[in-house]
Each structure stands twice: as structure tokens, then as C-alpha cells.
Amino acid sequence: MLRTEFSSYTTEKGKVSYSAPSNIALVKYWGKHGVQLPQNASLSFTLSNCKTITSIAYEKKSSASDNFEFQFFFEGQPKPSFELKINTFFERISEFCPFLKDFSFKIDSENTFPHSSGIASSASGMAAMAQCLVQIEVALGSTLTLEEQLQKASFLARLGSGSACRSLEGPVTVWGAHPEVEGSSDEFAVKIPFQVHEIFEDFQDTILLVDKGEKQVSSTVGHNLMHEHPFASQRFEQANGNLAELAEVMQKGNLERFIHIVESEALTLHSMMMTSSPYFILMKPETLEVINHIWEFRKENNIPVCFTLDAGANVHVLYPKSFKDEVLTFINSELAGYCQNKQYICDVVGTGIQKL
């Protein structure tokens, strides 16, 4: 990966600020190898409204040090519990960002969505931080091109949180080497190398907050359970096949096949959890009620609405913008009651990071 060696720095202090959105995988990855590398390629919608805003102020240390020096504030308050994770992240990326030990940093971060909403903030948070660090490198004298900057930020974000690498660009990104996606790589995500059909350019994602509590099994543990999973190899092959078909579907605008693949991927993800050893279930009874209501509504009204799931109980309701009024009426009347405090978040596909 691109690394800049500095004989001197062009500046000794400054500040950068970026926002990065979360993303929702349509073709899931579940299982890793090496250092944060995926066992199969994944494809995701980049979101727009659910994002993390991060500012990093940096200043050159007065004397050399072998330690990382930083302060972290979340929504204006010190967060010591986050510092260990950031220190681990810095250790992991220090060989690619050799300036880290020469500067002290003040990191301020906030989410546009409630921290306890059940929406994972690791993807948006690590993407925003990685982009800030790459821009600091540029300010210090790096000559990376714009394309190289995006690639490096995605690479660094992956080392913090695997899915974070998919949040740098949009509206659709692929992470993982795939023979039918030009330029794809296990080490960073890429924007799909084709034009998606216009129906997907403003696709809606309404996130139903079924359960905002902490998951009983972390994603890290779940990924590791794939190493001995009896169906792992078939699953990795299936995911790569689904990605190839979905890429074609999204160019042609075939909503029927889109719905079939996306819902099948969500259920397959959770079936892998239920057949791990030890096995576990992250869906809640309300999750299943919501899914059944979506199926009934789609059949009765012939409206192309579908669902997907992350590694948790919350439901992402996906649909074209042209059906927004009908779907939101349906959500308010039939689905909101299954959410904690009737809460849900309206989002739409987006374009990735933004400089602030």
C-alpha cells in the first residue's frame, strides 16, 4: 500500500474535518482471514444521512517519542473507553502512516444518528478517521493523487473496521477481489465500474430500530466462527455468485431479481449464525414479524419493497423513491409498532465522504 517517507514536513500543525456515511451490504461478507481480509466479496449501498463527522487537529511534537499521543472526544465529551481501540488502530496502520508518532492529535467525533440507535457506527467512524489521516498526510507533503488518496483511505479504514472501507465512495461499492469487478481488491473497496440503473440512484433505506441493545455475540466473534463452519466454502462461493448477478441486475434495473437476491443474502447471513458452533440468533421475534408484514404488503400491493439485515435485529427497508409515500404510510401504520419507542431512521443512498 502507498506509503510516504518524509525527510521533512511542509507544516507543523493544522486541522482537517470530514464526514463519512455508514453503508448497508446487499451481498454480505461473513468470515475473514489474515489481517481484516474478507473470505468473499461484498457489495453495498453507501448511505447518506447516517454519518460520522470527525475533525482531527494535529501538531508536531516538541521531541521524538515512540508513543502515540492523542485525545478523543465524542460529541464534546472525553471517551477514554474509545482510546484503546484508537491506539490499536494506530498501531495497525503506523507502518503505512509513519508520521503518526511525530505528531499529537485531538480527535473530535459525532454521529448524525443516535449513538444508541442500534446502527453500527464503526463503518462511518473509521472511514471518517481514515480520510482525515490521509488528508493530514497530504498536508504534510505527500504527493498522492486523488485516486491514490481514496484508495489509501479505504485501505486504512478496513484495518479499523472491515466494512468501513465501503463508506468512502458511493452509491455502490464492492470490497473483495472479484473476477467480474474490474479493479476490485481484498485490501480496499472500489466504486462499481459501471453506471447503475437510475432507479437505484436515489433508492431509499428506512432503518427500523427493532433492538437498540448490545448484541449477544459480537461481529468479530461471529466472523471467527466461520473458520470451522461446515458450510463456509459453499457460502463464500454463493456470495460471489450472487454479487456477479446483482451487479448485472443493478445495471438493468430488474427489481424482481434485486429483491430476491438481497433478501436471500440477508437470510443466508443469519442462517450461517444459526448453524455455527456455538450457534446463536441475533434476530428478535419482532424482526420476523416485520419481515412477514413486508412480504404480505409487497404481495398485496405489488410495490417493490424488500428488506435486508445486518448482523443484528434491526431491519433495513429498501424501496424506490417513487414509492416513498406508500411505504412510509405502511411503516407508520404496521411496522413502527415493532420498533423500540416506534423509532426508525429514513436514509437514502449517497456518494460517500465529504470535506467540511
C-alpha positions in Angstrom: 0.0 0.0 0.0 1.1 3.6 -0.8 3.4 4.9 1.9 5.1 8.3 2.0 8.5 8.7 3.6 9.1 12.2 5.0 12.5 13.7 5.2 10.8 16.9 6.5 7.3 18.2 6.9 5.7 21.1 5.0 3.7 22.1 8.0 3.8 21.5 11.8 0.1 21.9 12.7 -3.3 22.1 11.2 -6.8 20.7 11.3 -8.9 18.6 8.9 -12.6 17.7 9.0 -14.6 15.1 7.1 -17.9 13.3 7.3 -18.4 9.7 6.2 -21.6 7.7 6.0 -22.5 4.3 7.1 -23.3 1.6 4.5 -25.5 -1.4 4.2 -24.3 -4.5 2.5 -26.6 -6.1 -0.1 -24.2 -9.1 -0.7 -22.8 -9.9 2.7 -19.4 -10.9 3.8 -19.2 -13.2 6.9 -15.8 -14.6 7.6 -12.3 -13.1 7.5 -8.7 -14.2 7.1 -5.3 -12.6 7.6 -5.5 -9.0 8.8 -9.0 -7.9 8.1 -9.3 -9.6 4.7 -12.7 -10.9 3.5 -13.4 -14.5 2.6 -15.8 -13.3 -0.2 -16.5 -10.1 -2.0 -19.4 -7.9 -0.8 -21.5 -5.2 -2.4 -23.1 -2.3 -0.5 -25.2 0.8 -0.8 -23.5 3.8 0.6 -25.9 5.7 2.8 -26.3 9.5 3.2 -27.9 10.6 6.4 -26.4 8.2 8.9 -22.9 9.5 9.1 -20.0 10.4 11.4 -18.4 13.8 11.4 -14.8 13.8 12.5 -12.2 16.6 13.0 -8.6 16.0 13.7 -6.3 18.8 14.9 -2.6 17.9 14.7 0.6 19.5 16.0 4.2 18.3 15.7 5.7 17.1 19.0 8.5 19.1 20.5 10.6 15.9 20.9 10.6 12.5 19.4 8.5 9.7 21.1 7.7 6.1 20.5 4.2 6.5 21.7 1.0 7.7 20.0 -0.3 11.0 21.6 -4.0 11.7 21.1 -7.1 12.8 22.8 -10.5 11.6 21.7 -13.8 13.4 22.3 -17.2 12.0 21.3 -20.0 14.6 20.9 -17.9 17.0 23.0 -17.1 14.6 25.9 -13.9 12.7 26.6 -14.3 9.0 25.8 -11.5 7.0 27.5 -13.2 3.8 26.5 -12.6 4.5 22.8 -8.9 5.3 23.3 -7.7 1.6 23.4 -9.4 0.9 20.1 -7.9 4.0 18.5 -4.4 3.1 19.9 -4.8 -0.4 18.4 -5.9 1.2 15.1 -2.8 3.5 15.1 -0.5 0.6 15.8 -2.0 -1.4 12.9 -1.6 1.5 10.4 1.6 3.1 11.7 3.8 1.3 9.0 1.7 3.0 6.3 1.4 6.3 8.2 4.9 6.9 9.6 4.1 10.4 10.7 1.7 9.2 13.5 4.4 9.2 16.2 5.8 12.6 15.2 2.5 14.5 16.0 0.0 14.8 18.7 -3.7 14.7 17.8 -7.0 16.0 19.1 -9.9 13.9 17.6 -13.5 15.2 17.8 -16.2 13.0 16.5 -20.0 13.0 16.4 -22.8 11.0 14.8 -25.8 12.4 13.0 -27.8 9.4 14.3 -28.3 8.5 18.0 -25.3 6.6 19.4 -27.5 4.0 21.0 -29.8 3.6 18.0 -28.6 0.1 17.1 -26.9 1.4 13.9 -23.2 0.4 13.9 -21.0 3.5 13.8 -17.7 1.7 13.3 -18.0 1.9 9.5 -18.7 5.6 9.3 -16.4 6.4 12.2 -13.3 4.6 10.9 -14.0 5.8 7.3 -14.1 9.4 8.5 -10.9 9.0 10.7 -9.0 7.3 7.9 -9.9 10.0 5.4 -8.8 12.7 7.9 -5.4 10.9 8.4 -4.8 10.7 4.6 -5.5 14.4 4.3 -3.1 15.2 7.1 -0.5 13.2 5.2 -1.2 15.3 2.1 -0.9 18.5 4.1 2.5 17.2 5.4 3.8 16.9 1.9 2.6 13.6 0.4 2.1 13.6 -3.4 -0.6 11.0 -3.5 -3.1 11.6 -6.4 -6.8 11.9 -5.6 -7.4 8.3 -6.7 -4.5 7.1 -4.5 -5.9 9.1 -1.6 -9.2 7.4 -1.8 -7.6 4.0 -2.2 -5.4 4.6 0.8 -8.2 5.9 3.0 -10.3 2.8 2.2 -7.3 0.6 2.9 -6.7 2.2 6.3 -10.4 2.2 7.2 -10.5 -1.6 6.6 -7.8 -2.0 9.2 -10.0 -0.3 11.7 -13.3 -2.0 10.7 -13.7 -4.2 7.7 -17.0 -2.7 6.4 -15.6 0.8 6.9 -13.7 0.5 3.6 -17.0 0.6 1.7 -18.0 4.0 3.1 -15.5 6.2 1.2 -17.4 6.3 -2.2 -20.9 5.7 -3.5 -23.6 5.0 -4.4 -22.5 1.3 -4.7 -19.1 -0.2 -3.7 -17.5 -3.6 -3.8 -15.0 -4.9 -1.3 -13.1 -8.1 -2.1 -11.4 -9.3 -5.2 -14.0 -10.5 -7.8 -13.3 -11.6 -11.3 -16.2 -9.6 -12.8 -15.5 -6.3 -11.0 -12.5 -4.5 -12.6 -10.1 -3.1 -10.0 -11.6 -5.0 -7.1 -9.4 -5.9 -4.2 -9.4 -7.6 -0.8 -7.4 -4.7 0.6 -9.7 -1.8 -0.2 -13.2 -1.1 -1.6 -13.9 0.3 -5.1 -16.8 2.1 -6.6 -18.5 -0.2 -9.0 -17.0 0.3 -12.6 -20.4 0.7 -14.3 -23.5 3.0 -14.2 -26.3 1.7 -12.0 -29.8 2.0 -13.4 -31.5 5.3 -12.5 -34.0 3.6 -10.2 -31.1 2.8 -7.8 -29.6 6.3 -7.8 -32.0 7.5 -5.1 -33.0 4.2 -3.5 -34.5 4.6 0.0 -33.4 2.8 3.1 -35.7 3.2 6.2 -34.0 1.6 9.2 -36.4 0.1 11.7 -34.8 0.2 15.2 -36.2 -3.2 16.5 -33.5 -3.6 19.1 -31.0 -0.9 20.2 -29.2 -3.1 22.8 -25.8 -4.6 22.6 -25.6 -7.8 20.5 -25.2 -11.0 22.5 -22.4 -12.1 20.0 -20.0 -9.6 18.5 -19.4 -9.5 14.8 -15.7 -10.3 15.4 -16.7 -13.5 17.2 -19.2 -14.3 14.5 -16.6 -13.9 11.8 -14.2 -16.2 13.6 -16.8 -18.9 13.9 -16.7 -19.2 10.1 -13.2 -20.8 10.3 -14.7 -24.2 11.3 -18.2 -23.7 9.8 -19.4 -26.8 7.9 -21.0 -24.7 5.2 -18.3 -21.9 4.9 -16.9 -22.8 1.5 -20.3 -23.1 -0.1 -21.4 -19.8 1.4 -18.3 -17.9 0.1 -19.0 -19.4 -3.4 -22.7 -18.5 -3.2 -21.9 -14.9 -2.2 -19.5 -14.3 -5.1 -22.1 -15.7 -7.5 -24.8 -13.5 -6.1 -22.6 -10.5 -6.4 -22.0 -11.2 -10.1 -25.7 -11.5 -10.7 -26.6 -8.5 -8.6 -24.1 -6.3 -10.5 -25.9 -7.1 -13.7 -29.3 -6.6 -12.1 -28.4 -3.2 -10.9 -27.3 -2.1 -14.4 -30.6 -3.3 -15.9 -32.9 -2.2 -13.1 -34.5 -5.6 -12.6 -36.3 -5.1 -9.3 -37.7 -8.6 -9.0 -34.3 -10.2 -9.1 -32.8 -7.4 -6.9 -35.4 -8.2 -4.2 -34.8 -12.0 -4.4 -31.0 -11.7 -4.1 -31.0 -9.1 -1.4 -33.5 -10.9 0.8 -31.8 -14.2 0.3 -28.5 -12.8 1.2 -29.9 -11.4 4.5 -31.5 -14.6 5.5 -28.4 -16.6 4.5 -26.2 -14.4 6.7 -28.4 -15.2 9.7 -28.6 -18.9 8.8 -24.8 -19.1 9.0 -25.0 -17.7 12.5 -27.7 -20.3 13.4 -25.5 -23.1 12.1 -22.2 -22.1 13.7 -20.7 -23.9 16.6 -21.6 -22.5 19.0 -24.8 -21.3 17.3 -26.6 -18.1 18.0 -29.6 -16.0 16.9 -29.4 -12.2 16.5 -32.9 -11.7 15.1 -35.7 -10.9 17.6 -39.4 -12.0 17.3 -40.2 -8.5 16.1 -37.7 -8.9 13.3 -39.6 -11.9 11.9 -42.9 -10.1 12.3 -41.6 -7.2 10.3 -40.3 -9.5 7.5 -43.7 -11.2 7.3 -45.5 -7.9 7.1 -43.2 -6.7 4.3 -43.8 -9.9 2.3 -47.6 -9.5 2.7 -47.6 -5.8 1.8 -45.5 -6.5 -1.3 -47.7 -9.2 -2.5 -51.0 -7.4 -1.8 -49.9 -4.0 -3.3 -47.4 -5.0 -5.9 -44.9 -2.5 -4.6 -41.2 -3.4 -4.9 -40.2 -3.1 -1.2 -37.8 -5.5 0.4 -35.7 -5.9 3.5 -32.1 -6.6 4.4 -30.4 -7.2 7.8 -27.0 -6.5 9.2 -25.6 -8.7 12.0 -28.3 -7.7 14.3 -32.1 -7.4 14.8 -32.8 -4.2 13.0 -34.4 -4.2 9.6 -33.4 -2.1 6.6 -36.5 -1.5 4.4 -35.4 -0.8 0.8 -37.5 0.7 -1.9 -37.5 3.1 -4.9 -38.1 6.7 -4.1 -41.2 6.7 -6.4 -43.0 4.6 -3.7 -41.8 6.6 -0.7 -45.2 7.9 0.4 -46.9 4.5 0.2 -44.1 2.7 2.0 -43.8 5.3 4.8 -47.5 5.1 5.3 -47.2 1.3 5.6 -44.2 1.6 8.0 -46.1 4.1 10.3 -49.3 2.0 10.3 -47.9 -1.5 10.5 -44.2 -1.7 11.3 -43.4 1.2 13.7 -45.1 -0.7 16.5 -42.4 -3.4 16.3 -39.6 -0.8 16.9 -38.4 0.4 20.2 -40.3 3.6 21.0 -41.6 3.4 17.4 -38.3 4.7 16.2 -36.9 4.5 12.7 -34.4 6.4 10.6 -35.1 7.5 7.0 -32.0 7.3 4.7 -31.1 7.3 1.1 -28.1 6.1 -1.0 -25.3 8.6 -1.1 -21.9 9.4 -2.6 -19.5 8.9 0.3 -17.1 11.1 2.2 -17.5 14.9 2.3 -14.9 17.6 3.2 -16.2 20.0 5.8 
